[in-house]
Structure formats: structure tokens, C-alpha cells
């Protein structure tokens, strides 16, 4: 488990979304498994060394949620900020996982992928989307499907042409057009909203900019869910005094950190995704930049 510290006033002092250069690593620890109790114990040791954070920026994991609650019971908890990407993924998941064409679409993409690879049309093969946290990146696969179908216009294809070869490999993908179009109508405004909020942070102004985008979302449950999230997080931003300047609302930096680690031979992507715990990002003041020097975890302790 890795714990990062990010200045809560990042959006007031920087133009652009937080990146790895804006965070400090304040703790690294290794365990066979992580639970709410063990995460709380680690964070309690961090707090004893560098002080209590103003907020915890985390995903929707129950273990992290429990850890924050345990710390709050001890008077050590800060407010909890819900990561935007995970909230959106859950909203889309609840709206589409029971869609009658969802499983058909996924299985068809797998078949199309196998038929396109090792062929003259290999450049049109679909992107890889992990089955774990699928709805975090499913829009990439749906966008691919929409683009591929655009390459197969109505009308007869000449025998032996590339168009004919493409159509022979699309399997049931044309039957998924309604699902693809509906999904994109919901997701495209969300992606615009995400890009805005991750870049500027959540403030009253950025929330107002997002409202017209949210109104374009056709599915009521997604539209209401995203609106409710914004209102809840705005209340937290107001409590922290960040409602005017912007509050960080994305844990992408921790994902970037593990992405960098994977490129340095920490294991195959699927294995790394399987063993890496969901990570809390601590939002604290700039004085935390000295935390790396003040926090020491002994080798013996890590081995234990």
C-alpha cells in the first residue's frame, strides 16, 4: 500500500490536473491482505508522524471507507472525498450491466478481435479493456465499435474488397448499434464533465459549467447520480474553504504511480491489477512536502 500527500489547495496554485510531480509519497507498506482495520492502523501511524490530513480522497472501496470511519471514531478522521472516476463508473454500471445487449456486445467484441488479428485488417482490432473495473474504460471499447461500424456504410460491397472482408469479421456488431448509440449519448457528456473537473477541480464555477453537460445525459439515474455527487462534494469543498478555488476530486495520481511501476517490471498488468490494493490519497497542506524525510519505515518492519 502506498499513501500519497497532495496539497488541498492545488487548484488554486496550479493550472491543470494534479500529476505525480505534485504529490509526495508519505508511506509504503506491504501486507498479504489489506482490511479496513489494517489500513486504519497504517494511516494512524502516518498521522502520528506528519499530522492529520484535511481530507481523504478515495475510491468507493469498502475497506477504505471502513478505515476512514475507524479513524473518525478515534478523532483522527478527516472528511472523505469520493473519487469522480469511480463514482461515474458505478453509475454507468448500474444503468447498463442489465442491458439485454450488454453481454452480446462484449462477446461480439471478443470474436471480432480474434477475427481481425493476424489479418490485413489487424489495425482495426479493438482496444484491450480489463475485465476488472470494466466500466472505468468501457467507453473506449464502445467508441471503437462506433468507429468500426462507420467504416461499413450501407450498400453492397464488391467481392474480395476490404469492405467485404471487414463485414465478414464484424459478427453481430451491427446488431449492437442501438446499445452503442445509447451508451455514447450517456457517456460523452460525462467525459466532457470529467475532463473539466479533473483539470479545474470542483468549485462552484466548475460545477455550473458542468450542469449543461449533465442535462444532456439521457438516462435519468446517471443524470441524477452525477448531480447528487456534485452537490455532496460541493458541501465538502465549502467546509474545507475550497468552494471558490477548487477541490481535487480525482485519485488519478495513484493510478499513474502504479502505471509507472508496471513499466519497470513489477509484473504483468493483470497480476498487478489483481494484487494492488485501492489506495487512499491524502489531501493535506504544503507542509507535508517534508513528510518523506520525517517518515521512516524500517526494513525489519516491512519484512514483518
N, C-alpha and C positions, 0 to 999 in steps of 0.2 A: 504494500500500500504506500502510495505517495501522497503527501499533503503539500499543496502549493498555497502561497500567500499572494494576494492581488490587492492593490490599492483600491479601496472602495470608491475613491474619487477619480478613478481612471478616466472616465468620460469627460470630466471637467478639465483634465490636464493634457489629454491626448486626443488627436484626431484619428479615429479608426478603432477597430475592434482590438481587444487585448490579444497579444501574442506571447510566445514563450519569453521574449526579452522583457516583458512587463511583469513577470512573476518571479518569485523566489521559492525555491524548494526548502521547506522547513522541517520535513520529516520523511524518512523512508523506513519501512519496517516490513518484515517477512513473516508470514504465518501459513500454516496448512490451509486454514479457512478463516474467513472474517465474519463476525457476527456483530449485532448492534452493541453488545457488551464489550467486545474486544476493540471495536472502533472507538467507542467512548473512552476506553482506558487509554488508548494511544493519544487521542485528542486531549485528554486531561493532562497527560504528560507534556504535550506541546504547549498547552495553555499555562502550565506551571512555569515553563521556561520563558516564553515570549509574550504572555498575556492573552486575554480573551479576545477573539475576533468580534467584529461588529456584526458579522453575518456568516452563514454557511451557504454557499452556492452549490447545489447538489442536484442529482437526477431523482427520479421517482422511486429509487430502491428502498425497500422496507428496512434493510439493515442500517442504511444511513439515517433514515427517518427516526428509527429507534435510538440510534446513538445520540442524535440531537436532543431527543426527549429526555434521555437519561442525564445528559449534561444540564438540561434546563432544570431538572429536579434537584440537582446539586447546586443550582445557582450559577452555573458556568455557561449556560447556553446563550447563543445569540439568535437573532431572527433567522428564519430559513427561507432562502430564495430558491424557487423552483426553476430549474434549467428549461429554457424555452424549447430546445430541440426535442427533449424527451416528452414534454407536455404535448407538443404538436403531434409527435409520433403516436402517442396514446390516443389522441382524438381521432386521427385518421384510422388507426387500428380498429377502434370501436365502431367506426362508421362503415368499414369495408371488409373486415375479416369474414363477415357472414354473407357478403355479396355472392349471388349464385354463380357469377363468372370469375370470382377471385381465384379459386383453385384451378379452374380451366386455364386462366391466363398464365399462372405460374408454371403449370405443367407444359403448356404450349411453348413458353419461352425456353424451357429446358430442351424440348425437342428441336425447336428452331436452332438453338445454339449448336446442338450436336450435328445438325444437317449442314449448317453454314461453315463450321470449322473444317479445315483441311479441304476447302473447295475454293474456287475462283472468287467466291463471294464472302470469304472469311473476314474481310474488313467490315462487314455488316453484322458480325456476331454481337449478341447483346452483352452489356457490361455485367461483371460479376457482382452480385448482391448477396451478402451473407445472410444465412437463414436466421442467425441470431440478431435481434434488434432489426428485423427486416424492414419495418416501417420507417426507420430512420433514413433509409436510402431507396425505398421502393420507387420514388418518383423518377429516379434515374432510369430504371427499367421501363417504366411506363412511357417516359419521353422517348426512349429508344424505339419502342414499339410504334409510337405515333409517327416517328420519322421514317421508319422502315415501310409502314403502310403508305406513306406519301410517295414512296418510290414505286408503288404498284398502282398506277392510275387505272381507271375504268377503261375497258376496251380490250380488244383481242391482242395477244402477244404473238409475235412471229415465232415460228418453230425454231428451236435452238438458240433463241436470243437470251440475253442475260435476264430480261424481264420474265421470260418463261421459267428460267431456272430459279429465279427468286420466288416466284409464285408457287413452284413445286415444293419449296422448302418452308413456306410460311405456315403450314399445317392449319390449325384452327385460329390463327391470329386474326384474320379478317372478321371472324365471328365475335371477337372481343372489342370491336370498335366502340360500342356503347359504354362498356366499362372503362375503356381508355379515355374517352372524351369526358365522362363524368368525373373520373379521378383527377384529370388535369384541370378541370374547371374549379375543383376544390383546392387543389394543391398550389397552382400557380400564384394566386393571391397570397397564400401562406408563405411561399418562398420569398415574395417581394417584401412582406412584412418582416420575416426573419432577417433578411439582409439589412433592412433599415435598423431594426432594434439591436442587432449584434454590432453594427457599426457605431451607432449613436448612443447605445444604452437606452434604458427605459426611463423616460421622463414624461411630463405632461404633454410637451410639444411632440415628441416622437409617437406617443400614444395617439394623439389627434391625427397625425399623419397616417397612422395605420388604420384608423377607423373606416375610411372609404374603401381600403383594400379588403378589410374584413367583411364589409357589406356585400362584396362581390362573391363571397363564398356561398354556393347554392345550398349545401347541406346544413340544416338548422343546428344540429348537435355540434358540429365543428365550429360554426359561427358563434354560437352561444358559449361554448367551452373556451375559445380563444378570448372572447370578450371578458368572461369571468376571470380568466388568468390575468389579463391586463389590469383589471380593477383591483384584484387581490395584491398583485405585485406593486402597483402604484401606491397602495396604502403602506406597504413596507418601505418603499422609496421615500415616502413622506416622513415616516418615522425616523429614517436614517438621515433626513435632510438632503436627500438626493433627487427629489422630485423635479427640481428645476434644472439641475446639471446633468442628470442621467445616472442610472444604476446598472452595473454589469449584470447581465441576465443569461449568460452563456458559459458553459463549462467546456467549451471547445479547446481551451488551452491544455487541459489534462489529456484530451483525446490526441492533441498534437504531440504531446510529450511521449505517449505510448506509441504513436505512429513513428516517431523518430527512433525509438528504441527497437522497433521491429526491423527497421532497415539496418540495424547494427547486429543482426544475427541473434536476437533473443528467442527466435523460434518462428515457426510458420504462423501466418496470420490467424488461422483458425485456432491454433493452440494458444496463441497469445490472447485472443479474444475470450477463449474459454477460461483461462486461469486468472486474467486480470480482474481485480475487483472494481466495482464502481467507486469512484474517487471523489471525496469532497474537496472543494476549492474554498479556502478560507479567504474572505474579503476583509482586509484589515488596513490600518493606516500605513503610511510610508515608513514609519519607524520599524516596520517588520523587515526592512531590507537588511538589517543586521542579524536577522534570525539565523542565517546559515552559520554564522560564526559562533553564536551563543548556544545552539542546539547540537549536542554531540550524542550520537547513539553508538555505544561501544560495539566492537566486533563480537565480543562474547555474547552480548545481549542479542545481536542479530542471529547468531548461531543458535542460541536458545530458542 
